[in-house]
Amino acid sequence: MIAGLEHQYFNTNGVRLHVALAGPDHGRLLIFLHGFPEFWYGWRRQIDFFARLGYRVLAPDQRGYNLSDKPGGIAAYGLDHLARDIVGLIKAVGRERALIVGHDWGAVVAWWLALRHADCVEKLAVLNGPHPQVMRRHLLHDAVQRRKSWYIFFFQLPGLPEWRMQKNGWEIAGRALLKTSRPGTFGEADLAEYRAAWSQPGAVTAMINWYRAALRQRRGGAGHATVKMPALIIWGGRDRFLRTELAEASLAQCEHAELLLLENASHWVQHEEAEAVNQRLQQFFIA
C-alpha cells in the first residue's frame, strides 16, 4: 500500500497523461519513468519510499500505456515527443526542474531529456537503459547485443507482435516477465495488474510503436552526446536483454557519473533490489 497515493490526469504536449502522485506538494520533484511493458505500477516500491521522505513523486503512464492517451501512428512515439511529454508535465505541476529516474525505455527518455532539455533535469538516474548513441552503436557493431535485442527487429513487423503478445490471455507476455526475472519477483497479483494495463484499448500497438519509432529515429538526433548534469547508472548484471558493457559505455558519455552494478539482479532491478536501489538513489539525490 502506498500512503497518500493519488491519481490525476495532465494535459501535456498534445496528449493527456495519467499520473500516480504521492508525497507533499512542496517536496522536491521526483519523476519516475517506466519502460516496456510496464506502467506506473512498476515503481510502486520507489513511490512509497520517496514520498515518505518528503519528495513530491510523480510516476506517469507514458504515452501509449495503460490509462494515458494513445495517439495513432508510429511517428507519434519518437523520442522528441516522448521527452516533450515530460517537459510539459514538469511545467503542468508548476515546476521548472525535476529529478528524473528512468528504467528500460523510461531510461532512454530520461537520457533524451538530459541531452535535449537539460534545463529541466536537476539530476539524472537510469536503470538498465543505455545512452541512445551507445545502444545504436552496439546494435550496429556488437553481434552479441544484436542477438539479445532480437525482439526489437521482431517488433517492426506489422500486426504479428500484437497478436503474439495477446495470445492466450497475454500468456506469452506474462511468461516473458517471469522468465527474465528472479523467481518471486512478479506474483500473480502483479501479473493481473499488468494484464489489465496491456488490455486497455489500443495499448498493445502503442507500446510496440515505441520500438517501431526507434528504428526510424534520425541519426545524430541526440544533440550533444555528453550528459552534463550529475548522473547515476544502476545496472542489474544478469540482464537478459542488455549487456553490462552498455552500462560502462554509457558512463563514458557523462561528465559526472557513477555506476552501481548489482551483479545478482536482472533487468528488473528496481523490483528485485528495491532497498539497494532506493538507498543509492537517495544518497545520489542529497549529495
Buried (B, 14 or more C-beta within 10 A) or exposed (E): EBEEBEEEBBEBBEBEBBBBBBBEEEBBBBBBBBBBBBBBBBBBBBBBBBBBBEBBBBBBBBBBBBBBBBBEEBEBBBBBBBBBBBBBBBBBBEBEBBBBBBBBBBBBBBBBBBBBBBEBBBBBBBBBBBBBBBBBBBBEEBEEBBEBBEEBEEBBEEEEBBEBBBEEEBEEBBEBBBEBBBEEBBEEEBBEBBBEBBEBEEBBBBBBBBBBBBEEBEEEBBEEEEBBBBBBBBBBBBBEBBBBBBBBBBBEBBEEBBBBBBEEBBBBBBBBBBEBBBEBBBEBBEE
